[in-house]
Amino acid sequence: MAWRWRRVAWRSGRALARRRAEKARRADGRPEIVEEPPLDMEQINQQSLRLSKLILLIGFVLLFYLVWADLLTVLGYLEEVAIWAPR
């Protein structure tokens, strides 16, 4: 969730820099050079690793459900079976 806010903040920072550059260009006729922050490869690697782990987890949960789905109906049937009846 925090990465969304960071992305929104980063995009709004880029939009603000663009607006400032357009104002400066209009003022003197020359475009202003806007430097963008370099990409942090370590952070990108961590994010892609987290994404791949999430996709694998979802895949395993789905596979687990598909394998055991037939047995879930059996468990529903076992609720009706009386093991011990009071006298």
C-alpha positions as CSV (number, residue, x, y, z in Angstrom):
1,M,0.0,0.0,0.0
2,A,2.9,2.3,0.8
3,W,4.4,1.9,-2.7
4,R,1.2,3.3,-4.2
5,W,1.6,6.5,-2.2
6,R,5.2,6.7,-3.2
7,R,4.3,6.2,-6.8
8,V,1.6,8.9,-6.6
9,A,4.0,11.3,-4.8
10,W,6.7,10.6,-7.5
11,R,4.2,11.2,-10.3
12,S,3.0,14.4,-8.8
13,G,6.6,15.5,-8.3
14,R,7.2,14.8,-12.0
15,A,4.0,16.7,-13.0
16,L,5.1,19.7,-10.8
17,A,8.5,19.7,-12.4
18,R,6.9,19.6,-15.9
19,R,4.7,22.6,-15.0
20,R,7.7,24.5,-13.7
21,A,9.6,23.7,-16.9
22,E,6.7,24.9,-19.0
23,K,6.5,28.2,-17.0
24,A,10.2,28.7,-17.4
25,R,10.1,28.0,-21.1
26,R,7.3,30.5,-21.6
27,A,9.2,33.1,-19.6
28,D,12.5,33.2,-21.5
29,G,11.8,31.0,-24.5
30,R,14.4,28.3,-23.6
31,P,13.3,25.0,-22.1
32,E,14.5,24.3,-18.6
33,I,16.4,21.0,-18.1
34,V,14.6,18.9,-15.5
35,E,16.6,16.1,-13.9
36,E,14.7,12.9,-13.0
37,P,16.0,10.8,-10.1
38,P,17.8,7.7,-11.2
39,L,16.1,4.3,-10.9
40,D,17.1,2.4,-7.9
41,M,17.8,-1.1,-9.2
42,E,17.9,-2.7,-5.7
43,Q,14.4,-1.4,-5.0
44,I,13.1,-2.6,-8.4
45,N,14.6,-6.0,-7.8
46,Q,12.9,-6.2,-4.4
47,Q,9.6,-5.2,-5.8
48,S,9.7,-7.7,-8.7
49,L,10.8,-10.4,-6.2
50,R,7.8,-9.6,-4.0
51,L,5.5,-9.6,-7.0
52,S,6.8,-13.0,-8.2
53,K,6.4,-14.5,-4.7
54,L,2.8,-13.2,-4.6
55,I,2.0,-14.7,-8.0
56,L,3.5,-18.0,-6.9
57,L,1.5,-18.0,-3.6
58,I,-1.7,-17.3,-5.5
59,G,-0.9,-20.1,-7.9
60,F,-0.2,-22.6,-5.1
61,V,-3.3,-21.7,-3.3
62,L,-5.4,-22.1,-6.5
63,L,-3.7,-25.5,-7.2
64,F,-4.2,-26.6,-3.6
65,Y,-7.9,-25.8,-3.9
66,L,-8.3,-27.6,-7.2
67,V,-6.7,-30.7,-5.8
68,W,-8.7,-30.8,-2.6
69,A,-12.0,-29.4,-3.9
70,D,-13.5,-32.8,-4.3
71,L,-12.7,-33.7,-0.7
72,L,-14.5,-30.7,0.6
73,T,-17.8,-32.2,-0.5
74,V,-16.9,-35.4,1.4
75,L,-16.3,-33.4,4.5
76,G,-19.8,-32.0,4.2
77,Y,-21.1,-35.5,4.0
78,L,-19.2,-36.6,7.1
79,E,-21.2,-34.0,9.2
80,E,-24.3,-36.3,8.8
81,V,-22.5,-39.4,9.9
82,A,-23.1,-40.2,13.6
83,I,-20.1,-41.7,15.3
84,W,-21.7,-41.9,18.8
85,A,-25.3,-41.6,19.6
86,P,-26.5,-40.6,23.1
87,R,-28.9,-43.1,24.8
